[in-house]
Amino acid sequence: MSEPVRVGLVGVGIIARTHLEVLAERPEVRLDFTVDPHAGPPSFRGAVPPHYRDMTEALEAHQPDLIVIATPTDTHAHLAVAALTGSRARVLVEKPLVHDLDSLDRLRALEGTVDVRGRLFTAHHFAFSPEIRWAARQIAEQPQWGPVTSITSAFHDPYILRGEQAFASYGSSWMDSGVNQLSVLACFVEPTELASAQEWDDGASAWYVCRYRSRDRLGSARLRTSWLAGSSSKQTALHFADSDVELWIDHTAMTGFAAQEGTLLASHGDDGQTPRKVAHYRPLYESLLSDRPDPVLGFDVAARVTELHRAAPRPAGVAGRGGRVSPWPSRCGRR
């Protein structure tokens, strides 16, 4: 992208604050406009950009290089279509890209009219977290550990304290955190099928099992999501049965370690100076604004995450495609 990078921000809610903080650090970025029918404009580097209640009106007055969509999930498809057809900008959509498979098909239908794969990106920010990148490097550099034979991941958030606002903003614990867990899985293994799903508390808590392939070995990932917590807590543990290695990752503290029986093999620490989401979005934007964005941001990965995220598990003994998805492109280091 040529300098300056003109950015339009659609949605100025909670997550938009992180986008604005990280964008403000990049000298080549200029915030051209903001859009939100329910809130006023934010300050950016001490100034207030032009603000609109409708994105179409904004695009009539501006020609952005990048449009960031940070709105509720059920608005993503409509806004992404409008941004792709009403501008020449790259479009970054907060995760999840869309909330159902019909919306995904609507975006796919644009191919041939606009360059969906070259312009549409999804903010799978967890894949850029320091502990994830560290863990992926460990796996790539230690082939003697063998395949990942089982994974357990638990993402807890205190969103139940927000009551109905949580459901209105995030849909459910699986809708919000399941996307993060699936994008994290794909850094280490190849997710292939949603095996089972259970949800409780009107969607505030869930237990999903996802099958995957690792170095031609099949395994299962147990995925727990819940809003029934007093504070945020997120961890993932990977087991390599052939070598008896355990790889533990704490996403909240952005730390991790690898151990084999009683021996500590490697560890990753964090200085605590950078807020967690800022640590995610800094490398995300560095990649997005480069000539070759990481495939984890691309449409193909987002489509496959959506297919798996929204798939209905196939009952035992029933033939058919079920929750199977296409192979994942390699990323986050070799598997």
Buried (B, 14 or more C-beta within 10 A) or exposed (E): BEEEBBBBBBBBBEBBEBBBBBBBEBEEBBBBBBBBEEBEBBEBEEEEBBBBEEBEEBBEEBEBBBBBBBBBBEBBBBBBBBBBEBBEBBBBBBBBBBBBBEBBEBBEEBEEEBBBEEBBBBBBBBBBBBBBBBBBBBBEEBEEBBBBBBBBBBBBBBBBEBEEEBBEBBBBBBBBBBBBBBBBBBBBBBBBBBBBBEBEEEBBBBBBBBBBBBBEBEBBBBBBBBBBBEEEBBBBBBBBBEBEBBBBBBBBBBBBBBBEEEEEBBEBEBEEEEEBBEBBBBBBBBBBBEEEBBBBBBBEBBBBBBBBBBBEBBEEEEEEEBBBBEEBEEBBBEB
